[in-house]
Amino acid sequence: MTPCFQPLRRIPVPMQVAVNKKLEELLRRDIIEAKKRPATWVSPLVIAKKINGNIPDVLSRLSTLPSKPFDETEELLVNEIAMNAAIAVALKWQDFKNASHGDKQINDVFDALETGCADQLPLVYRSSFSEFCRVDDVLLRGDRIVVPEKLQYQVVQIAHEGHPGNRIMKAHLRTHVWWSKMDNQVENFVKACRGCTLVSAPNPPEPLVRKELPTQPWQQIAIDFLGPLPEGESLLVIIDYYSRYPEVIEVNSITTTSTIKKLLTVFSRYGVPEMLRADNGSQFNSDEFERFCTEYGINLERTIPYWSQMNGEVERQNRSILKRLRIAQELGKDWRISVHGRKKQQKKFDVDR
């Protein structure tokens, strides 16, 4: 670019004092620098006085903040967006013609259309052979373009502009183009898209597998601990899967030995169950508890970690107990009466001492 020198504009006499004062301020703030010899680039300042009498200038509005270090991650993101925008360009008819010439599968369909024999074609072409036609060296299926293998990825990229989901992409592509296994290619492309992965909804849960219901009471039970409560005790909650009958035992210790003692007390009244379901608590996951279940012929089932729904019956009972505990606390009542529905009887609440 050729250096530019513009003639000096005179400052109006009434504004000379204010302009000189402003220039001194800019020099003092190190925004401008005085030049005592001719410079290569000279540009005049146009002075316009504001209503309040101040002299406006753009130089004083320059940022004085220190420059930020170069962010390579941000630059890579900008480059990725620019590259994706450059890729999403519409394909021309000539592009389909050129790519179809080198596509073996499309050429085989062209030969089959000339001979009228489709026996050697893949099943996907034979099943709908009557729908194909050749127009200007491009294969069509009805009014849709059969995309050569060379252009399939680029067509999917164009359809993915704006990051639509699988359903919208498939609907748009099915309207204009076709090729074998197009839906699978679209699904794989969306799964590999980093942007779609970041904002997509989590995978749907696996379908529930129904278990065989027990045929008699106390055949299958579930256990869990609730607490500790404000006074330091915990509750051992036991649920019968057949009758949904809850057994709630107040305990001061949740060790394996203490848990086994409480279970034996309950088993002495109702019998030994065939199956016992528990979470992965340390007291249920110990060798001592496994030996206890083996000795009494109990099939021990542990729930999947971080999947409380697998032990849903006892978890639902825990929510009901917590609700009663909160109500009793707000009303200033004994929580034991609220949980058991009657006045506390010491022999009913087998309390550890």
Secondary structure as the mmCIF struct_conf table of DSSP 4:
data_model
#
loop_
_struct_conf.conf_type_id
_struct_conf.id
_struct_conf.beg_label_comp_id
_struct_conf.beg_label_asym_id
_struct_conf.beg_label_seq_id
_struct_conf.end_label_comp_id
_struct_conf.end_label_asym_id
_struct_conf.end_label_seq_id
STRN STRN1 PHE A 5 PHE A 5
HELX_LH_PP_P HELX_LH_PP_P1 PRO A 7 PRO A 12
HELX_RH_3T_P HELX_RH_3T_P1 VAL A 13 MET A 15
HELX_RH_AL_P HELX_RH_AL_P1 GLN A 16 ARG A 28
TURN_TY1_P TURN_TY1_P1 ARG A 29 ASP A 30
BEND BEND1 ILE A 31 ILE A 32
BEND BEND2 LYS A 36 ARG A 37
BEND BEND3 THR A 40 THR A 40
STRN STRN2 VAL A 42 VAL A 42
TURN_TY1_P TURN_TY1_P2 ILE A 51 ASN A 52
BEND BEND4 GLY A 53 GLY A 53
BEND BEND5 VAL A 58 VAL A 58
HELX_RH_3T_P HELX_RH_3T_P2 LEU A 59 ARG A 61
BEND BEND6 LEU A 62 LEU A 62
BEND BEND7 LEU A 65 LEU A 65
HELX_LH_PP_P HELX_LH_PP_P2 PRO A 66 PHE A 70
HELX_RH_AL_P HELX_RH_AL_P2 GLU A 72 ILE A 87
HELX_LH_PP_P HELX_LH_PP_P3 ALA A 90 LYS A 92
HELX_RH_AL_P HELX_RH_AL_P3 TRP A 93 HIS A 101
TURN_TY1_P TURN_TY1_P3 GLY A 102 GLY A 102
HELX_RH_AL_P HELX_RH_AL_P4 LYS A 104 THR A 115
TURN_TY1_P TURN_TY1_P4 GLY A 116 GLY A 116
TURN_TY1_P TURN_TY1_P5 ASP A 119 GLN A 120
BEND BEND8 LEU A 121 LEU A 121
HELX_RH_AL_P HELX_RH_AL_P5 LEU A 123 ARG A 126
TURN_TY1_P TURN_TY1_P6 SER A 127 SER A 128
HELX_RH_3T_P HELX_RH_3T_P3 PHE A 129 GLU A 131
STRN STRN3 PHE A 132 VAL A 135
TURN_TY1_P TURN_TY1_P7 ASP A 136 ASP A 137
STRN STRN4 VAL A 138 ARG A 141
TURN_TY1_P TURN_TY1_P8 GLY A 142 ASP A 143
STRN STRN5 ARG A 144 VAL A 146
HELX_RH_AL_P HELX_RH_AL_P6 GLU A 149 ALA A 159
TURN_TY1_P TURN_TY1_P9 HIS A 160 GLY A 162
HELX_RH_AL_P HELX_RH_AL_P7 ASN A 166 HIS A 176
STRN STRN6 VAL A 177 TRP A 178
TURN_TY1_P TURN_TY1_P10 SER A 180 LYS A 181
HELX_RH_AL_P HELX_RH_AL_P8 MET A 182 ALA A 192
HELX_RH_AL_P HELX_RH_AL_P9 ARG A 194 VAL A 199
BEND BEND9 SER A 200 SER A 200
HELX_LH_PP_P HELX_LH_PP_P4 ALA A 201 LEU A 208
HELX_LH_PP_P HELX_LH_PP_P5 ARG A 210 PRO A 214
BEND BEND10 THR A 215 GLN A 216
TURN_TY1_P TURN_TY1_P11 PRO A 217 TRP A 218
BEND BEND11 GLN A 219 GLN A 219
STRN STRN7 GLN A 220 LEU A 226
TURN_TY1_P TURN_TY1_P12 PRO A 230 GLU A 231
BEND BEND12 GLY A 232 GLY A 232
STRN STRN8 SER A 234 ASP A 240
TURN_TY1_P TURN_TY1_P13 TYR A 241 SER A 243
STRN STRN9 PRO A 246 VAL A 251
BEND BEND13 ASN A 252 ASN A 252
BEND BEND14 THR A 255 THR A 255
HELX_RH_AL_P HELX_RH_AL_P10 THR A 256 TYR A 270
BEND BEND15 GLU A 274 GLU A 274
STRN STRN10 MET A 275 ALA A 278
BEND BEND16 ASN A 280 ASN A 280
TURN_TY1_P TURN_TY1_P14 SER A 282 PHE A 284
BEND BEND17 ASN A 285 SER A 286
HELX_RH_AL_P HELX_RH_AL_P11 ASP A 287 GLU A 295
TURN_TY1_P TURN_TY1_P15 TYR A 296 GLY A 297
STRN STRN11 ASN A 299 ARG A 302
HELX_LH_PP_P HELX_LH_PP_P6 THR A 303 ILE A 304
TURN_TY1_P TURN_TY1_P16 PRO A 305 TYR A 306
HELX_RH_3T_P HELX_RH_3T_P4 SER A 308 ASN A 311
HELX_RH_AL_P HELX_RH_AL_P12 GLY A 312 LEU A 331
TURN_TY1_P TURN_TY1_P17 GLY A 332 GLY A 332
HELX_RH_AL_P HELX_RH_AL_P13 TRP A 335 HIS A 340
BEND BEND18 GLY A 341 ARG A 342
TURN_TY1_P TURN_TY1_P18 GLN A 346 LYS A 348
BEND BEND19 PHE A 349 PHE A 349
#
